[in-house]
Amino acid sequence: MSAEPFVVGGGDAAGLSAASKFARADTDRDVVVFERGRWVSYAHCGTPYFVKGEVEKLTDMLSLSPEAAAERGIDLRREHEVVAVDTDERVVTVEGPDGTFDQPYGDLLVATGARALRDPIDGIDLDGAFTLHGLDDAAAIRSFLTDPDEASVADLGGGGFVDEARAARFGAMEPPESVAIVGGGFVGVEMAEAFTAHGLDVHLFQRSGHVLKSFGDAVGERVEEHLEAHGVTLHLGASVERLRGDDADRVEAVVCEGDELAVDAAMVGIGLRPNADLVADAVDLGETGAIAVDDYGRTSAERVYAAGDCAEIDHVVTGEPTWNTLGLPANRAGRAIGQTVAGDPEPIGTVADTSVVKAFDLECGRAGVTDPDEARDAGFDPVSETITAGSRSGYYPGSAETTVTLVADRDTGRLLGGTIVGADRAAVRIDTVATALAAELTVAEVERLDLGYAPPFSPVWDPILTAAKVLRGSL
């Protein structure tokens, strides 16, 4: 094996997981991680709760500090961006504070993540308009929501990493009284809760007929009712065209299908795009636009790997490549690649697209293939059933209505996916569905699972089992 170092482009979930695993397994080779920003190994998913105020400090969301990385033997270089890759010469070009230089590699991991979509919305660069993809975004938004007399960069707990100038600039502005959220996915729903906690008049615009579209209608309808009960005004089936600014270039209105609504802030959460441009000419990209990889995270270029939000990963139900931007698959794939590069090959695994999200007091979960058209495109004949059951024994305090939808293949009876929504520990129940999908269980086999029962935790027939029983009858 070459003595050249294992080089990683990107210092978040996949990148530092790979570097950490490699450093522990192969002490004879160096591992160098280049991260273009200041922040490394942080919890993207915690940012709405930092904005809300439930998470006190930005540094509370760090998984691995630069100091801890150094103790593990990782040569971590922040504010260094890989700007070019030569797969023939096995060299990356890096731009850093002291200039541009070339770094040879023995093996390379591309872990450059993803970026928030901005292009479709005109006016996204106005003051008071934000996307949320990183801790500096979260710091700027929370500063903007704080009264100028109380705003303090020190209170953000940035640990020297935060973009202080940006946070201070927004902290000096008068906080908004109303906000338009563009997009009713994860970020939109979570930020509706965060903005409401700050007393804003919240308007949520969703282009399709329901929020949380990937969770299905049953979940969407309950979440919509819950959002409205907490004062969020919904604009469903509404396509936002642009944000309009005032003379000071601050958001003044949202323009939707020719109509205007006056607001003084906007949050755009319409999706992500993989950061695959760096190697687009050097490796194969998949149909999703992310980097195509094999079962071990290897790209089409020799000794070049990819993982995390910039790479594809196979779906456990369809067997086809998909694009998943959640933390667990990224960490798992990075760890596996670190082990593989160290000489002990480990597959990166598959995903069921298992997702959970909270909308105020309501918990939602999904796993697998739940959209009928997607199931048919994958060669299945989908059948689905939706049930509502109690979360605990009816006589035990705290029971709440829990709605479960399960989808199966008519011909084989195989479970394809499921969704769940409820106010009492509903989200964690989706793990039963995810496990069943990984095991390729039939609905009948799911119905026969021996799930735990006691009145404080579940009825005799857990809602997942009840849904399986009803769906099996339809099959």
N, C-alpha and C positions, 0 to 999 in steps of 0.2 A: 504494500500500500504506500502511496505517495506520502512524503513527509510534509507536504504543503498543508496548511491549516484547513480545518473545516470552517468555511465562511458562511455566515448567516446574514441575509439582508432583511432586517425587520426585528425589532426587539420587544414584541408583545407576546401573545399567548403561544403561538406555534414556534416562533423563533427562539424564545428563551427556554421553552420546554425542551426543544431539541438540543440547545446548547448545554443545558443542565445535565440531561441524560448522557450526552456524549462526554462531557467533562468527567463524569463519574466513572464512565466505562472505559475510556481510552486516555490515559494520562500522558502518553508518548506524543500526542499531536495537540497542537494548539487549536483553540476554537475562538474565532473572532466574530463579534456581532456588531453590525453597523445599524444604528437607528437614527433616522433623519431628524426626529424631534428630541425633546428633553425627557418626555415621559416614557417609561418602559413597564411592561408587565402589569397592566392595570385593568380594572374591571369596567369595561364599557357599559355593562348592563346596570351598574350602580348609579350612572350619571343622573337619571331622572330623580332618584331619591336624594341625591346631593342637592339638586336644584330645589326640591321640595323642602329640604332642611332636615330630613330624617338621618342622613349621613352628615356628620359634622364637618369633617375635613377631607380635602382631596387626597391626602396621603393615606387616609383610611382605606382607600380603594387600591392601593398598591399591593401586588402579590409578591414581588421580588424587587428589593431596592438595588440600586447600583452597587452599594457596598456589599450586599449579600451575594450578588453576582460575582464580584471580584473574589470573594472568599471561596467561591466554588471553582475558581480557576478560569473564569470566563473573561476574555478581553473585550469588554463592552465599551463601545465608542458612540456616545450620544452626539447628536447634531452632526452626524456623518451620513450622507445619503449615497447609496449605490445608484449611479446614473447610467451605467452601461455594463453589459456583460458580453465577454468574448468567450464563447463556449469552445472554440477551437484551441485557443491559447490557454484557456482556463484562468482568466484574469477578469476581475471586476474593476471598474473605474469608480472612484469614490470622491465626492466633494465634501470637504470638511472645513472647519474654521481656519485652518492654515493653508488651504488650497486644495488642488486636485492631485490625486495620486492613483497608481495602479496597485492592486492587491492580488497576488496569485492565490489560487485555491486548489486544494486536492478534491474536495467535494463542496458543493454549494447548495444551500437551501434558500429558496425565494419565499419569504414570508412577509410580503409587503402589504397584506391586508386589503381593505376596501375603502372607498370614500363615499360620502353622502352625495346623492344626486342633487344638483342645483340647476342644471341647464334648462329644464322645462319651465321653470318659473321665473318670469321677468321680474326684476326688482328685488331679487334675493340679496343683492349687495347693499341695500338700503340699511341705514342704522335702525336697529330694532327688529331686523329680520335675521333669523338664526337657523342653522341646522345643528344637530346634536350628534357629533361623532368624535368624541375625545374629551379629555378633562379640561382643556382650555376653553372649549365651547361651553361646558358646564359652568366653569368659573365666570365666563363673561355673562351668561344668562342670569346666574344667581346675583351677580353684582348689579345687573340692570334692574332686577326686581327689588333691590334694597334702596332705601331712602339715602340720598347722597350724604346726609349728615351722619349716617350710621355705616355706610359702606367702607370697608377696609380690606385691602388686599391681604393683610396679615391674618384676618379672620377666616380666609379661605383655606388656610392650612396647606399651602402649596409646596412647602418644603424646599423652596428655591427652584422648583421646576416650572411653575406656572408662568404664563405670559402676563407679567404684571402690568405692562403698559396697556394691553387690551382690556384687562379686568378693570383697571383704574379708569379708563376712558368711559366704559359703560357704567361704572359705579358713580360717575359724576353727573350722569343724566337723570332727569326726573323719571321715576319708574312708571311703567305703563299701567293703565286701568283696564284695558281690554286687549285680547289677543286672538288672532286667527291661527288655528292649527290646520295645516294643509296635509292631509293624509291620516287615515284612521287605522293604521297598523300599530305595531308594538309601541313605537316612539310616540305616536299621536295620542294613544289611549293613556300611556303612562304620564305624558306631559300634561294632559288635561287634568289629571289628579294633582300634579305639581303646581300648575298655575292656579288652580282653584284654592289650594292651600295658601296662596299668597293674596287671595281676595280678588283675583281678576275676573272680569266678565269673559268667559271662554266660549269661543265658537269653533267647532270642529267641522271641517269640510272633507267629505269622502266621495271620491269619484264614482265608486260602485254603490250598490244599493244597501250594503251593510258594512259596518266597521269590522275589523279583524277578519277580512275576507277569507284567509286561509283556514280559519276555524269553522267555517260553515255558518249557515243561516241560524241554526238553533242557538249557537253561542252568540252570534252577532246581535240577534234580537234581544236577548237578555241583557247583554252589555249596554246596548243602546238605551234600554229602559232605565238601567242603573245610572248611566251617565246623566241622563236627563233629570233623574231624581236628585242628583247632586248639583244641578244648576248648569250643566253644560248644554249649550244650544247646538243641535246637530243640523248639518246641511248635507243630506244624503243624496247621492246621484248628482252631485254638484262638482263641476270641473272648474277649478281655479285657473284663471288665465294669467294674472299678474298681480303684483303688489304695487300700489301707487304711493309715491312719497310726497312730502310737503316741500316747501322752499329750502328747508334745512337738510333735505335728503334723509328724512326719517319717515318710517312707515306711517301712512295716514289712512290707507284704506286697502281692502282686498277686493279685487275685481273678479267676479264669478259670473260667467255667461252673460256679460253685459251689465250686470247689476253690481253696485258698489255697497260695501259695508264698511263703515268707519271703524277702524281699530288703530291702536298705537303700538302694536307689536305683532310679530308673526313668527311662527315656528313651522318649518318645512321638513316633513318627514315622509318623503315619497319613495324611499328605497335607497339601495346602495349599488355601487358598481365595483367589480374587482379591479384591484391595481395590478393588472397584468401587462401593461404597456411596456414595462422595462424589458421583458423577455419575449414580447410578441413576435419578433423576427427570428428568435433563436430556438423556441420550443413550440410545440403544437398547443393551440387553444381548443377547448371544447365548445360545444354548441351553446353553452351558457355564457360564453365569453371569458370564463375563468380558465386557468391553466389545466390542461389534461394531464392526469397522472395515472399510474398503475396501482396495484394493490399495496405497494410499498412506498408510495409517494414519489416514484421516479417519473421524471418528465421524459420527453422524446430525446433530449440531449444527454449525452453520457455524463454521469456523476453530477447531474443537476436535479434537485428535488424541489417540490413545492408543497406548501401546506397552509391551512388557515383560510382566511377570507378571500385570498387570491386564487385558490385552487379548487378543483372539483373533488368530489368524493362519491362513491357509489351508494345508491339507495338500497336499503335492505329488502324492500318489497318489490321494486321494479327491476333491480339489478343493474340499472342504468346510472350513468354519472349524473349527479345533481350538484347544485351550489348551495352550501349551507354556511351561514355566517354566525354560528353560535359558538360559545366559548369551549364547551366540552370537546366537540370534535376537533377543534383547532389544537387544544392542549394535547389531546390523545394522539393526533397525527404527528405533531411535533416530537413528542416523546418517542414514538415508534421510529421516526426517521433518525433521531439521535442514536438510538440503539442500532439501527441498520447500518448507519455510517461507521459506527464503532466496530462492526464486524459480526453482529448477531442479528440477522434480519428479523424484523417484526412488522406484520401488516398494520396498516393505518386503520383498518376496520371500516365499518359502514355506518350510515345514519338512517334513522327513521324520521328525521325532521321533527323530533320531539321538541315541543315548545310549550312554555307556560308564561302567562302574563297576568298581572293583577290590575283590575279596574276598580279603584276605591276598595270596597270590601268584597268584591266579586273576584273569584279565581277561575282562570280558564286554562285548559290544556289541550294539546292535540298531538297526534303521532300517526305516521304512516300516510297512506293515500286515502283521502276522504272526499275529494272532488270526483263526481261520477265521470266527467269527461276525461280527466287525467287517468282514472282507472281503466276506462275503455281504450284510451290510447296505448296503455301498457299491456293490452291484451286480455283484460279481465272483463267479466260480466258482473258489474257491481249491484249489490242489494244492500240497502241500509234500513235501519230502524232507530228511532229516537224514543227514549223513555225518560220519565222523571220519577225519582225515588228519594227517600229520606237518606241523609248522610249518616244517621245513627238510628238506633232503635227508637221507634216513635214515642215511647214513654220516657226516654232519657232526654234531659234538657240539652238544648243546643242543636238539635237536628235541623237541617236546612234542606230545601229542595235542591236536588242535584240532577242535572240534565245530562244524559249520556247519549251520544250517537255512535253506533258501530257500523262499519262497512265491511262486507265480505264478498268473496267471489262465488257466484251462484254454482258454478260447475264443480269446484273443489271444496267449497266450504271454508277456504282459507281466510283468516282475518286479514284485512287489508289496511285498516286504520280506524281511528276513533277520535272523538272530541268529548270534552267534559266542561261543565260550567256550574259553579255553585259557590256558596259563601262559607262553607265549612269544610276546610281541608280538601277541596275538590281537586286542585291542580296536581297534588302529589299522586293521586290515583291514576293519572295517565301513565305512570311508570309501569303499571301492570300491563297496559296495552303495548307499550314499547317493548317490554320483555317478551310478550306473546308474539309480537311481530318478528323479533330476532330469532325466536324459536320456530317460526313458521307454523304456529298452531292454527288449527281449525277453530271455528266458532264453538263447535261441540267440545273441544278440548279446553277452550277458555271457560266454558260453562262449568266444567268439572274441576276447575282449579280450587285448591283448598286454601282460600284466603282467610286471613285472621278475622275472628268475630268476638266481640264483646260489646255490650250496649253503649259504652262511652265512645266507641270507635266506629261501629258499623252495624247496620241491621244484619240479620242472619244471611240474607242475600245482599251482598255488596252491590251497589249500583252497577258496577261493571258486569257482575254475574247476571243481574237481572236483564241488562241490555243484551247480553249474549244469549240468554234463554229466549227472549222475544225474537231476536234475529234468527236464531236456529229454527224457530217455528216458521218464519217466513221462507227460509231456505228449503 
